């Protein structure tokens, strides 16, 4: 089980944005690779702290995490449950340390013993899903225009950084004498510059190509969630790695079903005779129509629960329920014969309300729904 992000940073769930940022800065300095060379545990804590801050430092992601926990991001946004890599950290949190690390938080003195590879830019698209697709999961094929390395492009070693992609320097900081590195401005961190390129390639040796990308969307995603398809963004020049395709989820409202977490709600309207005599009704569900039996004497406001007929859980814990809200329809106009019948029934004891203790009030039903 993944560790709680608040516990990783050592803050409470009610911590302010400033407190979270301060806590992350403290953790990152403590476990920074330049302070802990060759320490695998420190490197792991450095990555965990950055992953925690990536979520808790973003108001929208923090709200989703508070509601759903790690299930809000595992396989569907954030970092896919796989943690952050060093390139992610170095590229995203450059301003978190101010001047504490001299050249900035963007690649550090020989960490990992090799060259930091440049990463291509991310692409973003929006995918619309029906409620049925949300409930069961779906595989979508979308066309994406992305930049790929053109055929025939050749590169040579960058003369400024000698192929490392970085320019290193020694600086005096609050932590003492430390080696830091900044991205080479000549090659943009790629370690290479273009030697030859075809006429249809841009200045980086890339060309736009339309590609069909398959996106596997798990069941239970919510509107506004973001999925990440690794390596399907734009290529980086030279020997860099491709960016990612970020997929924003947009859900289409269903005509009759309303979603609340993993549960679904359906308003069923029945006539007075159906309520008195009982009936059989066909209603909407995400898997198609289902038929339910209405017992005689059914009261308006009754909630019928169809277990497992809701949304499949994002974290794999089964499916929610379909809650059918029964509403007895009262006619606004009636004929003379009908009026005479109801007038005769006004004093009939069968038509006198006699709620039982098991018949919950409206407020009790609302309380049960949210408990």
Backbone torsions as a table, in degrees:
resi	resn	phi	psi	omega
1	UNK	NA	135.8	-178.9
2	UNK	-69.9	147.7	179.0
3	UNK	-71.8	150.5	178.0
4	UNK	-67.9	133.1	-177.4
5	UNK	-61.9	-37.6	179.2
6	UNK	-64.6	-39.1	179.6
7	UNK	-68.4	-36.2	178.7
8	UNK	-59.5	-44.8	-179.0
9	UNK	-84.6	-11.5	178.7
10	UNK	73.9	36.9	179.2
11	UNK	-126.1	162.5	177.6
12	UNK	-84.1	164.8	179.5
13	UNK	-67.4	-18.9	178.1
14	UNK	-93.8	10.7	-177.3
15	UNK	-63.6	145.7	178.3
16	UNK	-78.4	167.5	179.3
17	UNK	-60.3	-38.9	180.0
18	UNK	-65.8	-39.6	179.3
19	UNK	-66.4	-38.1	178.8
20	UNK	-66.4	-42.8	179.4
21	UNK	-64.4	-41.7	179.3
22	UNK	-64.1	-41.7	180.0
23	UNK	-64.7	-40.7	179.0
24	UNK	-65.6	-43.0	179.6
25	UNK	-58.2	-41.9	-179.8
26	UNK	-64.7	-44.6	-179.9
27	UNK	-65.3	-43.4	-177.1
28	UNK	-65.4	-37.6	177.0
29	UNK	-67.2	-41.3	-178.9
30	UNK	-62.3	-41.1	-174.3
31	UNK	-105.8	13.7	-177.2
32	UNK	-59.0	137.5	-176.4
33	UNK	-59.6	-29.1	178.6
34	UNK	-70.5	-24.9	177.5
35	UNK	-87.8	-19.9	-175.5
36	UNK	-130.4	60.6	-176.6
37	UNK	-61.8	129.4	177.0
38	UNK	77.4	4.7	-178.7
39	UNK	-93.4	103.5	-176.2
40	UNK	-65.4	-36.6	-179.8
41	UNK	-66.6	-40.6	177.8
42	UNK	-64.7	-40.2	178.3
43	UNK	-62.2	-41.2	179.6
44	UNK	-64.4	-42.2	177.9
45	UNK	-66.5	-35.3	176.9
46	UNK	-60.3	-43.7	179.5
47	UNK	-70.4	-42.8	179.6
48	UNK	-61.6	-41.1	-179.9
49	UNK	-63.9	-40.8	179.1
50	UNK	-66.3	-39.7	178.6
51	UNK	-64.6	-41.4	178.7
52	UNK	-63.5	-42.1	-179.4
53	UNK	-70.0	-32.9	178.9
54	UNK	-59.1	-33.1	179.4
55	UNK	-88.7	-53.4	-174.7
56	UNK	-71.6	-22.5	178.4
57	UNK	-81.7	-5.3	178.8
58	UNK	-111.6	117.1	-174.7
59	UNK	-55.2	-41.7	-178.8
60	UNK	-67.5	-46.2	-179.6
61	UNK	-67.2	-35.9	178.9
62	UNK	-63.7	-41.2	179.3
63	UNK	-62.6	-41.4	178.5
64	UNK	-66.6	-39.0	179.2
65	UNK	-65.8	-40.8	178.9
66	UNK	-62.8	-31.2	-177.9
67	UNK	-84.0	-42.8	-171.2
68	UNK	-116.9	-7.4	-176.5
69	UNK	69.6	-152.1	-177.3
70	UNK	-65.0	-20.3	179.3
71	UNK	-62.6	-21.0	179.5
72	UNK	-68.1	-18.2	-174.8
73	UNK	-127.7	-19.8	-176.6
74	UNK	-62.1	113.0	178.2
75	UNK	74.9	3.7	-174.5
76	UNK	-146.7	41.5	178.7
77	UNK	130.1	-174.2	-176.1
78	UNK	58.3	-124.3	178.9
79	UNK	-123.2	27.4	170.4
80	UNK	61.7	22.2	178.8
81	UNK	76.2	-3.4	-177.0
82	UNK	-95.4	1.5	-179.7
83	UNK	80.5	168.8	179.8
84	UNK	-89.9	146.0	171.4
85	UNK	-97.1	171.6	-173.6
86	UNK	-64.3	-34.9	177.9
87	UNK	-62.7	-41.2	177.2
88	UNK	-57.5	-47.1	-176.2
89	UNK	-65.8	-49.0	-176.1
90	UNK	-63.4	-30.7	-176.1
91	UNK	-85.8	-22.3	-171.3
92	UNK	-99.6	-27.7	-171.0
93	UNK	-118.1	45.0	-176.7
94	UNK	-66.1	-23.8	-175.1
95	UNK	-99.2	1.7	-170.3
96	UNK	-73.5	-22.7	-176.0
97	UNK	-103.8	-4.2	-175.8
98	UNK	60.9	-123.9	-179.6
99	UNK	-101.1	12.3	-173.6
100	UNK	-62.4	-26.7	-179.1
101	UNK	-119.7	34.4	172.0
102	UNK	58.5	-98.1	-173.3
103	UNK	-69.3	-2.4	177.0
104	UNK	102.2	167.4	-174.0
105	UNK	-93.6	72.3	-171.8
106	UNK	-146.4	37.1	-178.5
107	UNK	118.7	125.2	-168.2
108	UNK	-125.2	155.8	-174.4
109	UNK	-32.3	82.6	171.5
110	UNK	66.4	22.2	-179.8
111	UNK	-58.3	132.6	-179.8
112	UNK	80.3	-3.7	173.9
113	UNK	76.9	12.4	-178.9
114	UNK	-148.2	-176.1	-177.6
115	UNK	-75.2	138.7	172.9
116	UNK	-79.2	123.3	-177.4
117	UNK	-83.0	136.1	177.5
118	UNK	-68.5	148.4	-179.7
119	UNK	-117.2	137.1	178.4
120	UNK	-69.0	165.1	-178.0
121	UNK	-73.8	152.0	177.4
122	UNK	-80.2	154.1	172.6
123	UNK	-113.3	151.5	-179.9
124	UNK	-128.8	133.5	175.5
125	UNK	-135.1	165.9	177.8
126	UNK	-121.2	133.3	-179.3
127	UNK	-121.1	128.9	178.0
128	UNK	-92.4	136.0	-179.8
129	UNK	-125.2	140.4	171.7
130	UNK	-79.0	167.3	178.6
131	UNK	-62.9	-36.3	178.8
132	UNK	-62.9	-40.4	178.9
133	UNK	-68.3	-37.6	177.4
134	UNK	-64.8	-40.9	-175.6
135	UNK	-66.4	-38.5	-171.4
136	UNK	-111.0	-9.1	-173.4
137	UNK	82.4	157.9	-176.2
138	UNK	-160.3	155.4	172.6
139	UNK	-108.8	121.5	-178.1
140	UNK	-109.5	139.7	173.7
141	UNK	-110.3	121.1	-177.2
142	UNK	-124.5	150.2	175.8
143	UNK	-93.3	128.1	-176.6
144	UNK	-126.1	133.6	173.8
145	UNK	-95.2	109.0	-177.4
146	UNK	-127.4	157.3	-179.6
147	UNK	-89.4	124.2	177.5
148	UNK	-120.7	156.4	177.5
149	UNK	-64.0	129.8	-178.3
150	UNK	-74.3	148.3	175.7
151	UNK	-64.9	138.2	176.8
152	UNK	92.6	-1.8	178.9
153	UNK	-76.8	134.0	174.4
154	UNK	-123.7	150.9	-175.7
155	UNK	-124.9	160.6	173.8
156	UNK	-131.8	158.4	-178.7
157	UNK	-62.6	134.4	180.0
158	UNK	-64.1	125.6	-177.9
159	UNK	-71.9	-20.9	-176.7
160	UNK	-77.5	-45.6	-176.6
161	UNK	-107.5	2.1	-179.4
162	UNK	57.1	34.2	174.0
163	UNK	89.3	-0.5	-179.0
164	UNK	-83.2	-22.7	-177.1
165	UNK	81.3	-0.4	-176.2
166	UNK	-138.8	154.2	172.8
167	UNK	-117.0	118.4	-176.2
168	UNK	-98.6	153.7	176.1
169	UNK	-155.0	158.9	177.9
170	UNK	-101.5	128.6	-179.6
171	UNK	-131.3	154.3	174.3
172	UNK	-94.3	119.7	-177.0
173	UNK	-123.0	-179.3	178.6
174	UNK	-65.6	-16.1	178.7
175	UNK	-99.2	3.0	-178.9
176	UNK	109.5	-162.5	-177.6
177	UNK	-80.6	119.3	-175.8
178	UNK	-134.9	149.4	175.8
179	UNK	-93.5	127.8	178.3
180	UNK	-126.3	166.3	-178.9
181	UNK	-139.3	145.0	174.7
182	UNK	-122.0	154.6	179.8
183	UNK	-65.9	136.7	179.0
184	UNK	-65.0	127.2	-177.9
185	UNK	-77.0	-19.4	-179.1
186	UNK	-74.4	-45.5	-175.7
187	UNK	-108.1	-1.7	-179.6
188	UNK	67.4	22.4	178.5
189	UNK	94.6	-4.2	-177.1
190	UNK	-75.9	-25.0	-177.3
191	UNK	81.6	-2.6	-178.9
192	UNK	-138.7	152.8	172.2
193	UNK	-123.4	158.0	-176.1
194	UNK	-69.7	132.7	174.6
195	UNK	-96.4	-53.4	177.9
196	UNK	-139.4	149.7	176.9
197	UNK	-151.2	152.4	177.1
198	UNK	-71.4	165.1	-175.3
199	UNK	-66.1	-28.0	-176.2
200	UNK	-87.4	3.5	178.7
201	UNK	-94.1	153.0	178.6
202	UNK	-82.0	-171.0	-175.2
203	UNK	-65.1	-19.2	178.6
204	UNK	-98.1	4.3	-179.5
205	UNK	81.0	21.2	-178.0
206	UNK	-111.2	154.6	174.6
207	UNK	-138.1	150.3	-177.3
208	UNK	-81.1	128.1	-179.9
209	UNK	-130.7	137.6	175.7
210	UNK	-87.0	128.2	-175.8
211	UNK	-134.3	143.3	175.8
212	UNK	-90.9	123.4	-177.0
213	UNK	-114.7	133.6	177.7
214	UNK	-94.3	128.6	-177.9
215	UNK	-119.6	118.1	176.7
216	UNK	-90.5	114.3	-177.3
217	UNK	-104.1	118.7	-177.9
218	UNK	-72.6	157.2	176.9
219	UNK	-67.9	150.1	174.4
220	UNK	92.7	3.2	178.6
221	UNK	-66.0	157.8	-178.7
222	UNK	-119.8	160.5	178.7
223	UNK	-58.6	131.5	179.1
224	UNK	95.0	-13.3	177.3
225	UNK	-67.3	157.1	-179.3
226	UNK	-125.9	127.6	174.8
227	UNK	-98.7	156.7	177.2
228	UNK	-125.6	123.8	173.8
229	UNK	-104.0	104.9	-172.7
230	UNK	-65.1	134.0	173.1
231	UNK	78.8	9.4	-179.6
232	UNK	-109.7	22.2	171.3
233	UNK	-93.9	-153.4	179.5
234	UNK	-78.0	144.1	173.9
235	UNK	-65.7	157.3	171.0
236	UNK	-100.3	153.1	177.8
237	UNK	-64.5	156.1	174.4
238	UNK	65.3	-133.5	-176.6
239	UNK	-96.4	22.7	179.9
240	UNK	-72.3	175.8	-180.0
241	UNK	-107.1	150.7	-177.3
242	UNK	-70.9	150.6	174.2
243	UNK	-73.1	-173.1	-176.3
244	UNK	-111.8	160.0	173.9
245	UNK	-100.9	116.0	-179.3
246	UNK	-98.4	123.9	-173.0
247	UNK	-112.2	111.3	177.5
248	UNK	-86.4	131.4	-177.3
249	UNK	-90.8	130.3	174.3
250	UNK	-126.2	122.3	-178.3
251	UNK	-97.3	140.1	179.5
252	UNK	-90.7	130.5	-177.7
253	UNK	-66.4	134.5	179.2
254	UNK	-81.7	150.7	-177.0
255	UNK	-65.5	-38.7	-172.5
256	UNK	-125.0	-18.6	-176.9
257	UNK	-103.1	135.0	178.1
258	UNK	-116.0	135.5	-176.7
259	UNK	-95.7	141.3	172.1
260	UNK	-141.4	98.4	-173.2
261	UNK	64.7	-125.9	177.0
262	UNK	-93.1	-3.8	179.6
263	UNK	-93.3	155.7	175.5
264	UNK	-120.9	150.1	179.7
265	UNK	-122.9	139.3	179.7
266	UNK	-135.6	129.3	176.8
267	UNK	-91.4	117.5	179.0
268	UNK	-108.8	123.5	177.8
269	UNK	-105.4	128.4	179.0
270	UNK	-127.8	159.3	180.0
271	UNK	-82.7	166.7	176.3
272	UNK	-60.5	-44.9	177.0
273	UNK	-59.1	-38.8	179.0
274	UNK	-65.6	-37.2	178.7
275	UNK	-67.8	-38.0	-178.2
276	UNK	-75.9	-46.3	-171.9
277	UNK	-91.6	-17.3	-173.0
278	UNK	88.2	161.3	-176.5
279	UNK	-166.1	179.7	174.1
280	UNK	-128.8	130.0	-175.1
281	UNK	-128.7	146.7	174.5
282	UNK	-103.2	126.8	-176.7
283	UNK	-127.3	165.9	179.2
284	UNK	-78.9	143.9	171.3
285	UNK	-145.0	164.4	-175.8
286	UNK	-66.9	-22.8	178.4
287	UNK	-93.1	7.3	-175.9
288	UNK	120.1	-169.1	-179.3
289	UNK	-74.0	142.9	172.9
290	UNK	-129.4	149.1	-179.7
291	UNK	-106.4	133.2	179.0
292	UNK	-122.5	152.0	179.5
293	UNK	-100.2	131.7	178.6
294	UNK	-105.8	119.5	-178.9
295	UNK	-72.7	150.1	175.8
296	UNK	-58.9	145.1	179.2
297	UNK	78.9	23.3	-178.9
298	UNK	-69.0	131.4	-177.2
299	UNK	-90.7	146.0	174.3
300	UNK	-64.9	137.4	-177.2
301	UNK	95.8	-7.9	178.0
302	UNK	-64.9	139.7	178.2
303	UNK	-112.9	119.0	178.1
304	UNK	-98.2	129.0	-176.8
305	UNK	-105.0	120.1	174.8
306	UNK	-104.5	102.0	-172.7
307	UNK	-69.5	137.5	176.8
308	UNK	78.0	6.4	-179.0
309	UNK	-100.0	15.7	179.6
310	UNK	-98.6	-141.4	-176.3
311	UNK	-93.2	135.8	173.6
312	UNK	-64.3	134.4	-174.6
313	UNK	-68.6	140.3	178.5
314	UNK	-63.7	-32.7	-178.6
315	UNK	-91.3	8.6	175.0
316	UNK	80.4	18.7	-177.8
317	UNK	-95.3	41.0	178.7
318	UNK	86.6	-161.7	-177.0
319	UNK	-120.6	155.3	175.9
320	UNK	-76.7	-170.1	-176.3
321	UNK	-113.1	161.6	171.9
322	UNK	-103.5	117.4	-178.6
323	UNK	-101.8	117.2	-177.3
324	UNK	-99.4	115.6	-179.0
325	UNK	-94.1	115.3	-176.0
326	UNK	-86.8	127.6	177.1
327	UNK	-124.9	119.4	178.0
328	UNK	-84.8	122.1	-175.4
329	UNK	-83.2	124.0	177.6
330	UNK	-98.7	121.2	-179.4
331	UNK	-65.6	142.4	179.7
332	UNK	-84.5	-27.2	178.0
333	UNK	-130.9	139.4	177.6
334	UNK	-136.0	159.4	-179.7
335	UNK	-85.2	178.6	-175.2
336	UNK	-61.3	-44.9	-178.4
337	UNK	-62.9	-41.8	179.0
338	UNK	-66.2	-40.3	179.5
339	UNK	-62.3	-43.0	179.3
340	UNK	-62.8	-37.9	179.1
341	UNK	-62.5	-48.2	-177.7
342	UNK	-69.6	-30.5	175.3
343	UNK	-64.2	-38.4	178.4
344	UNK	-69.1	-27.9	-176.4
345	UNK	-84.7	-7.1	-176.5
346	UNK	-59.0	-36.1	-179.2
347	UNK	-100.8	5.4	179.5
348	UNK	-78.1	129.2	-175.2
349	UNK	-64.0	-25.1	177.5
350	UNK	-66.2	-22.3	-179.6
351	UNK	-100.4	4.3	177.1
352	UNK	-84.7	125.5	-179.4
353	UNK	-57.6	128.9	177.9
354	UNK	-137.2	71.3	-177.9
355	UNK	-64.0	137.9	177.2
356	UNK	-92.2	165.1	-179.4
357	UNK	-62.5	-27.2	-179.5
358	UNK	-77.0	-13.8	178.2
359	UNK	-82.9	104.1	-175.9
360	UNK	-74.8	151.5	176.7
361	UNK	-74.7	168.9	179.2
362	UNK	-57.5	-44.2	-176.6
363	UNK	-68.1	-34.6	176.7
364	UNK	-66.7	-37.4	178.7
365	UNK	-65.9	-42.1	178.6
366	UNK	-63.1	-41.6	180.0
367	UNK	-61.3	-42.2	-179.9
368	UNK	-64.4	-36.5	-178.3
369	UNK	-64.0	-33.1	-175.2
370	UNK	-104.3	7.2	179.3
371	UNK	-97.9	NA	NA
